[in-house]
Amino acid sequence: MRALVVDSLGPDYAGCGVRDLPMPVPGPGEVRVRVRASAVNFPDLLMTRGEYQHKPALPYSPGMEMCGEVDALGDGVTRWSIGDAVIGGAKTGGMQEFSIAAAAGLRPKPDRLSFTEASAYSAAYITAYVALVRRAQVQPGEWVLVHGAAGGVGLACVDLAKVLGCRVIAASASDAKLKVIAEEYAPDACVNVTGGFREQVKAITGGAGADVIYDPVGGDIFDESVRCIAFDGRLLVVGFTSGRIPSVSVNMPLIKGFSVVGVRAGEYGRKFPDKGAENMKAVWDLADQGRIRPRVHAELPLSRWREGFDLLADRKVIGKAVIRPDL
């Protein structure tokens, strides 16, 4: 089978390439999945440079999310049958023609979603769900400012916050991206952060500021977010795609009465397994009901994996880029 393999760590994906590997064989409690689609996530890029908290042993195949069809069953697997359409996810292994997955970790693909859409929604929407529902305990009518709104986790937050009855401000540095978001997801307001956004957010919210700020960007975006958050607000730390991990003087949360809240959706599910299962069910139910709409920006064959990675690295994607090993 063909697989994208990381043989060594380095900049510009220097240690990555498509390789021929032996067909994997499922062990007890495992299934083999014929991968139809695998979404590109920012951690996939970071892991190729050794810059993510999880550092898989070399060599490995990237791909945190995948969707496909059950192709073979290991001993003891009774839940799945050959041909079942499933979604799986681990920290690696999705960007190959066939992937081994624990049978217990798979879920049925929602019928309303295509293979590419299904591969592109679980991680982003579970992150948004944990952030908004579990960590921020957001309420209908609250103002939610979403930074990086065109990215996978940002767009999922825009979509989910609207479903939850919030008033949403989509923020991006691109007017073209904001135009697409406005047309397809109807946030209550859009803000171009180029040159600053504090006064715009204050004006939109009637001077009070945003009740919840969802920040996967960090850096200067976080710094200015501190200056436009409402009293009793929740500033959600989701990631640092800007490359700079910011800091805040603790007198600011004291004076302004807001909380800085860390969001690690995967770790939340591991620490609280029952709540993690509830989170997964909530997101799957929304997908089954057609209430959330993951957006696929591009579908690319395995041979064009670098193009998919660059779309994310160069901030050109609106939603998710997806690798199609079956093409």
JOFENGI-V225137 format. One record per pair of residues at least 12 apart in sequence whose ideal C-beta (glycine too) atoms are under 8 Angstrom apart, sorted by sequence separation. I is the first residue (numbers start at 1). J is the second residue. D is the distance in Angstrom with one decimal. If there is no record, write none. Layout:
I,J,D  I,J,D
This chain:
4,16,6.5  5,17,6.4  70,82,5.7  132,144,7.2  146,158,5.1  158,170,5.3  170,182,7.4  178,190,4.3  213,225,4.8  248,260,6.4  309,321,8.0  4,17,7.4  5,18,7.4  70,83,6.4  88,101,4.2  144,157,7.4  178,191,7.9  191,204,7.4  222,235,7.6  298,311,6.1  308,321,4.2  4,18,5.7  5,19,4.4  48,62,6.9  69,83,5.7  70,84,4.5  178,192,6.4  265,279,7.5  297,311,6.8  308,322,7.3  3,18,7.1  4,19,7.9  47,62,6.5  69,84,6.7  86,101,7.9  90,105,7.4  107,122,8.0  146,161,6.9  170,185,7.4  189,204,4.8  210,225,7.9  213,228,7.8  222,237,7.5  308,323,5.4  2,18,5.7  3,19,5.9  5,21,7.3  69,85,5.7  70,86,6.0  89,105,7.4  154,170,8.0  188,204,7.9  213,229,5.6  2,19,7.3  68,85,7.5  69,86,7.2  88,105,6.1  144,161,4.5  170,187,4.2  175,192,5.8  2,20,6.1  3,21,5.0  44,62,4.5  67,85,7.4  68,86,6.8  88,106,4.9  154,172,7.9  169,187,6.5  172,190,7.7  174,192,7.4  210,228,6.3  211,229,8.0  305,323,5.6  1,20,7.3  2,21,7.6  44,63,6.7  67,86,7.1  87,106,6.8  88,107,7.8  168,187,4.2  169,188,6.7  170,189,7.4  171,190,7.6  172,191,8.0  173,192,6.5  209,228,4.9  210,229,5.8  211,230,5.0  218,237,7.6  298,317,7.2  1,21,5.8  44,64,6.2  67,87,4.9  68,88,8.0  86,106,4.4  87,107,5.1  168,188,5.4  169,189,4.7  170,190,4.9  171,191,4.7  172,192,6.7  173,193,5.4  209,229,5.1  210,230,6.1  213,233,6.8  215,235,6.7  297,317,4.5  1,22,7.7  43,64,6.3  66,87,7.5  67,88,7.6  86,107,6.7  87,108,7.5  149,170,3.9  167,188,4.6  168,189,7.6  169,190,7.3  170,191,7.2  171,192,7.8  172,193,6.8  173,194,5.0  209,230,3.9  211,232,7.6  212,233,6.5  213,234,7.5  215,236,6.2  218,239,6.8  219,240,7.0  221,242,6.5  297,318,5.1  300,321,6.7  302,323,6.0  1,23,5.5  65,87,7.6  66,88,5.5  86,108,6.3  87,109,5.4  144,166,4.6  146,168,6.4  149,171,5.5  150,172,5.0  169,191,5.7  171,193,5.2  208,230,4.8  209,231,7.7  211,233,5.3  212,234,5.1  213,235,4.9  214,236,4.9  215,237,6.1  216,238,4.0  217,239,7.4  218,240,3.6  220,242,7.0  226,248,5.8  297,319,4.7  300,322,7.1  301,323,7.6  302,324,7.2  1,24,7.7  41,64,5.0  65,88,7.9  66,89,7.0  80,103,6.0  85,108,6.9  86,109,6.1  138,161,7.1  143,166,7.3  144,167,7.0  146,169,6.8  148,171,7.6  149,172,5.1  158,181,6.5  162,185,6.8  208,231,7.6  210,233,6.5  211,234,7.3  213,236,6.5  215,238,5.9  216,239,4.2  217,240,7.2  218,241,7.1  219,242,3.3  223,246,5.7  233,256,7.7  235,258,6.0  237,260,6.4  295,318,6.4  296,319,6.0  297,320,6.2  298,321,4.8  299,322,5.2  300,323,5.7  301,324,5.6  302,325,4.7  41,65,6.7  65,89,4.9  79,103,5.8  84,108,7.1  85,109,4.0  140,164,6.7  141,165,6.6  142,166,5.4  143,167,5.0  144,168,5.3  145,169,4.6  146,170,5.6  147,171,4.9  148,172,7.1  150,174,6.8  162,186,7.0  209,233,6.5  212,236,6.7  214,238,6.3  215,239,8.0  216,240,7.9  217,241,5.3  218,242,5.0  219,243,6.8  220,244,7.7  222,246,4.1  233,257,7.9  234,258,6.8  235,259,7.0  237,261,6.7  295,319,3.1  296,320,5.8  297,321,5.6  298,322,7.0  300,324,6.5  301,325,7.7  38,63,4.2  39,64,7.6  64,89,5.9  79,104,7.8  94,119,7.7  128,153,6.5  132,157,6.9  140,165,3.2  141,166,7.0  142,167,6.9  143,168,7.9  144,169,7.0  146,171,6.2  162,187,7.1  205,230,7.0  216,241,5.9  217,242,5.0  218,243,7.9  219,244,3.9  231,256,6.2  232,257,5.5  233,258,4.2  234,259,5.1  235,260,5.1  236,261,5.3  237,262,5.1  238,263,4.9  294,319,6.8  295,320,6.9  296,321,7.9  299,324,5.3  302,327,7.3  39,65,4.5  64,90,6.9  77,103,4.6  80,106,6.8  127,153,5.1  131,157,6.8  138,164,6.1  140,166,6.6  141,167,6.5  143,169,6.6  145,171,6.1  155,181,7.0  159,185,5.8  171,197,6.2  198,224,5.5  202,228,5.8  218,244,6.0  220,246,7.9  222,248,7.6  226,252,5.5  231,257,4.5  232,258,6.7  233,259,7.4  235,261,6.7  237,263,6.3  294,320,6.8  296,322,5.5  301,327,3.9  38,65,6.3  39,66,7.9  64,91,5.9  66,93,7.4  71,98,6.3  139,166,7.9  150,177,4.0  158,185,5.3  197,224,6.3  201,228,4.2  218,245,6.0  219,246,5.9  229,256,6.6  231,258,7.0  234,261,5.2  236,263,5.3  300,327,8.0  35,63,7.9  38,66,4.3  64,92,7.2  66,94,3.4  124,152,4.5  128,156,4.4  132,160,6.2  138,166,5.9  149,177,7.6  150,178,7.7  193,221,6.6  196,224,6.4  218,246,5.4  230,258,7.3  299,327,7.8  37,66,6.8  38,67,7.7  63,92,6.4  65,94,5.9  66,95,7.8  74,103,7.3  123,152,7.8  124,153,4.8  127,156,6.9  128,157,4.2  132,161,6.1  149,178,7.5  158,187,5.7  198,227,5.0  229,258,4.9  37,67,5.1  62,92,6.1  63,93,5.7  64,94,6.4  73,103,7.8  85,115,7.4  123,153,7.9  127,157,7.9  150,180,7.6  155,185,7.1  198,228,4.4  226,256,7.6  35,66,5.0  36,67,5.7  37,68,7.3  61,92,6.0  63,94,2.4  68,99,7.4  87,118,5.4  124,155,7.4  125,156,4.7  128,159,7.7  129,160,6.3  133,164,7.4  150,181,6.4  193,224,7.9  197,228,7.0  16,48,5.7  35,67,7.5  36,68,4.4  60,92,4.8  61,93,5.4  62,94,7.2  63,95,3.8  87,119,7.1  120,152,7.0  124,156,3.8  128,160,4.5  132,164,6.3  149,181,5.8  169,201,6.4  226,258,8.0  15,48,6.8  33,66,6.8  35,68,4.3  36,69,6.8  60,93,7.5  61,94,7.4  62,95,5.1  63,96,7.3  66,99,5.9  85,118,7.9  89,122,6.0  128,161,7.6  34,68,4.9  61,95,5.5  89,123,6.4  125,159,7.8  132,166,7.7  13,48,5.3  33,68,4.4  34,69,5.0  56,91,6.5  61,96,4.8  87,122,6.0  121,156,7.2  125,160,6.2  169,204,6.0  33,69,6.8  34,70,7.9  56,92,5.1  63,99,7.6  70,106,8.0  169,205,8.0  33,70,6.1  34,71,4.4  54,91,5.1  10,48,7.7  11,49,6.1  32,70,7.5  33,71,6.2  61,99,7.9  149,187,7.6  9,48,6.7  10,49,6.7  31,70,5.2  32,71,4.7  9,49,5.9  31,71,7.7  32,72,4.0  6,47,7.3  9,50,4.1  31,72,6.7  32,73,7.9  146,187,7.8  149,190,8.0  169,210,6.6  6,48,5.5  31,73,5.6  32,74,8.0  67,109,5.8  15,58,7.9  31,74,6.4  30,74,4.1  47,91,7.8  29,74,6.0  47,92,7.5  16,62,7.8  26,72,5.5  28,74,5.3  29,75,7.6  31,77,5.9  145,191,7.7  147,193,7.3  166,212,7.6  25,72,7.6  26,73,6.6  27,74,5.1  28,75,4.4  29,76,5.5  30,77,7.2  68,115,7.0  26,74,3.6  27,75,7.6  28,76,5.2  29,77,6.5  43,91,7.6  67,115,4.9  9,58,7.4  31,80,5.7  67,116,7.7  6,56,8.0  8,58,6.5  7,58,6.3  26,77,7.7  44,95,8.0  67,118,4.3  6,58,6.5  7,59,4.8  67,119,3.9  6,59,6.1  33,86,6.3  66,119,5.8  161,214,8.0  5,59,5.1  6,60,5.6  65,119,5.3  5,60,7.3  6,61,7.4  31,86,7.9  33,88,6.2  39,94,7.8  65,120,7.1  5,61,5.6  6,62,6.3  38,94,3.6  145,201,6.0  4,61,5.8  38,95,4.8  65,122,6.1  157,214,4.9  3,61,4.7  4,62,6.0  65,123,5.4  4,63,7.5  35,94,6.4  64,123,6.1  35,95,7.7  154,214,7.2  35,96,6.3  143,204,7.5  35,97,6.1  143,205,4.9  154,216,6.0  34,97,7.1  35,98,6.6  153,216,5.2  34,98,5.8  35,99,5.3  33,98,6.8  143,208,7.7  145,210,3.8  151,216,6.6  32,98,5.5  33,99,5.0  143,209,7.8  144,210,6.7  147,213,7.2  32,99,7.3  33,100,7.7  143,210,4.7  144,211,6.9  145,212,7.2  147,214,6.5  148,215,7.8  32,100,5.8  33,101,5.6  143,211,5.0  144,212,4.6  145,213,4.6  146,214,4.8  147,215,4.9  148,216,4.7  31,100,7.5  32,101,7.9  142,211,3.9  143,212,7.3  144,213,7.7  145,214,7.0  147,216,6.5  148,217,4.9  30,100,5.4  31,101,5.9  142,212,6.0  144,214,6.5  147,217,4.9  30,101,6.6  30,102,5.9  31,103,5.1  27,100,7.7  29,102,6.3  30,103,6.2  33,106,7.7  138,211,7.6  148,221,8.0  24,98,6.0  26,100,5.6  29,103,5.7  138,212,5.5  147,221,5.2  21,96,7.1  23,98,6.3  24,99,7.4  25,100,7.9  29,104,7.0  31,106,6.9  24,100,4.8  136,212,4.8  37,115,4.6  147,225,7.3  36,115,3.9  37,116,4.5  36,116,7.7  39,119,4.7  132,212,7.1  145,225,7.2  37,118,7.3  38,119,5.7  39,120,4.2  37,119,3.8  41,123,6.1  132,214,7.5  36,119,7.5  37,120,7.6  131,214,6.0  145,228,7.5  39,123,7.4  153,238,6.3  128,214,7.6  153,239,7.4  143,230,7.2  151,241,7.2  4,95,4.2  3,95,6.7  4,96,6.8  3,96,3.3  148,241,6.4  2,96,6.9  3,97,6.8  1,96,6.2  2,97,5.3  1,97,4.1  1,98,5.0  137,234,7.9  136,234,4.3  135,234,7.2  136,236,6.0  135,236,6.3  131,236,4.9  131,238,6.3  185,293,7.7  42,151,7.8  184,293,7.7  42,152,7.9  41,152,6.7  127,238,6.7  184,295,6.9  39,152,7.3  163,286,6.6  136,261,6.6  135,261,4.9  160,286,7.7  135,262,7.7  135,263,5.5  163,291,5.4  163,292,6.4  131,263,4.5  160,292,6.3  130,263,6.1  135,268,7.9  159,292,5.4  131,265,7.4  134,268,6.4  159,293,6.0  130,265,4.1  159,294,7.9  127,263,6.8  129,265,7.6  156,292,7.6  181,318,7.3  127,265,4.4  130,268,5.1  156,294,7.2  180,318,5.4  126,265,5.0  130,269,7.8  155,295,6.0  134,275,6.9  174,315,7.8  177,318,5.5  123,265,7.7  173,315,7.9  126,269,7.8  134,279,7.1  133,279,7.8  130,279,6.0  133,282,7.6  129,279,5.5  126,279,5.8  129,282,6.1  126,280,6.7  129,283,5.5  126,283,5.4  122,280,7.9  125,283,4.8  122,283,6.8  125,286,7.5  151,312,7.9  121,283,7.7  125,287,7.7  155,318,7.0  151,315,7.8  155,319,5.3  150,315,7.8  152,317,7.5  121,287,6.3  151,317,6.9  125,292,6.1  150,317,7.1  152,319,6.2  150,318,4.6  152,320,4.7  118,287,7.8  125,294,7.2  150,319,7.5  124,294,7.2  121,292,7.0  107,280,7.2  121,294,3.7  110,284,6.7  113,287,6.0  120,294,4.8  112,287,6.7  120,295,7.7  112,288,6.6  118,294,8.0  120,296,5.6  107,284,6.3  110,287,4.2  111,288,7.3  117,294,5.0  110,288,4.9  112,290,5.0  117,296,5.9  116,296,4.9  113,294,7.1  114,296,8.0  116,299,5.4  124,320,7.2  42,239,6.9  42,241,6.2  120,319,7.0  120,320,3.8  120,322,5.7  119,322,5.8  97,302,7.5  96,302,8.0  116,322,4.7  95,302,6.9  116,324,7.1  95,305,6.6  95,323,5.3  97,325,4.6  94,323,8.0  96,325,6.1  97,326,7.1  95,325,6.7  68,326,7.8  63,323,7.3  48,309,8.0  37,299,7.4  45,309,5.8  44,309,7.3  45,312,6.3  40,308,4.8  45,313,5.9  40,309,6.1  42,312,6.3  40,311,7.5  41,312,7.9  40,312,5.4  40,320,6.8  39,320,4.8  40,321,4.6  39,321,7.4  40,322,7.0  39,322,5.2  40,323,6.4  18,302,5.9  38,322,6.8  39,323,7.7  18,303,6.3  37,322,5.0  38,323,4.9  37,323,7.2  18,305,7.0  37,324,5.6  38,325,6.8  36,324,7.0  37,325,8.0  16,305,7.6  36,325,7.6  37,326,7.8  16,306,7.8  35,325,4.8  36,326,5.2  35,326,6.9  34,326,7.2  13,306,6.3  13,309,6.3  4,302,6.2  3,302,7.9  2,302,5.9  4,305,5.1  4,323,7.4  3,325,7.9  2,325,6.9
